[in-house]
């Protein structure tokens, strides 16, 4: 009977209701070390790829939401339709009551059954081959442990590189022209041909793909989306110093402004062989073109593609803590050989997904 009452509280929609938007706007991301709040949720949520909002609503207030995005990705060099866990957010009071239940609540049972299906619908369940994946900070003790409760397993990890310049210089960088998109997409697909989880879904959005030419030929490029955060906490003594004083120091404020932090989230970085030396010029030119002072690049720890680049990353990279974040997945009807293949290959990471 209680399960039935709980199921009536669960709703699904492909458009985010106002209650879910408010919950996401209030949610802080990260850990006790690094904690931030997304300030551009309403704009970005309209750009999600095939979203499905599963939420718990009580008295017209969302107390929890899981948002899944259906997406075709590369998986062991074939195309596979998978589900990315975009948002996993819950009201603080709901979190505390769930933590006390130690994974035995109706909530946990419902989502255990949901992730066992291929169509995320326990009431009309299908049990075909399916993959769910997400990103989890292993130090975030407050988040639900998806590995333990919902059958997810760690399949890799990634780190973040920060490129920053106080006064970025104009370079020979331009926004990608429509007529060049097809050729650049082929170059990107070739660059990431051995990567799992590659999808072009957020490439070329908002006219924010930038390229650099050599003798008229496009030799490198990157997607760079503007992001707006409020930084609530940073780890260590340097982090505490930055939170307190960064906004009052003009040069540092350009790079880090905790109450109004703006940067670029990137993906789809590629370069042609022999042009690695131009990537620093590309990144600085993108900052100058967009009037930003920093950008982030996410890379799988199994892939050292950034290590071969002759780049001075700048102040933010020097001062930030280099934490690893886990890539986790739930495999339904995959055999162990397929799973091991997925684990062994590097994973493509989308800056849009991370922010």
Secondary structure, 3 states (H helix, E strand, C coil): CHHHHHHHHEEEECCCCHHHHHHHHHCEEECCCCEEEECCHHHHHCCCCCEEEEEEEECCEEEEEEEEEEEEEEECCEEEEEEEEEEEEECHHHHHHHHHHCCCCHHHHHHHHHHHCCCCCHHHCCCCCEEEEEEECCCCCCCCCHHHHCCCEEEEEEEEEEEECCCCCCCCEEECCHHHHHHHHHHHHHHCCCCECCCCCCCCHHHCEEEEEECCEEEEEEEEEEEEEEEEECCHHHHHHHHHHHHHCHHHHHHCCHHHEEEEEEEEEEECCCCHHHHHHHHHHHHHHHCCCEEEEEEECCCCHHHHCCCCCCHHHHHCCCCCEEEEEEEECCCHHHHHHHHHCCECCCHHHHC
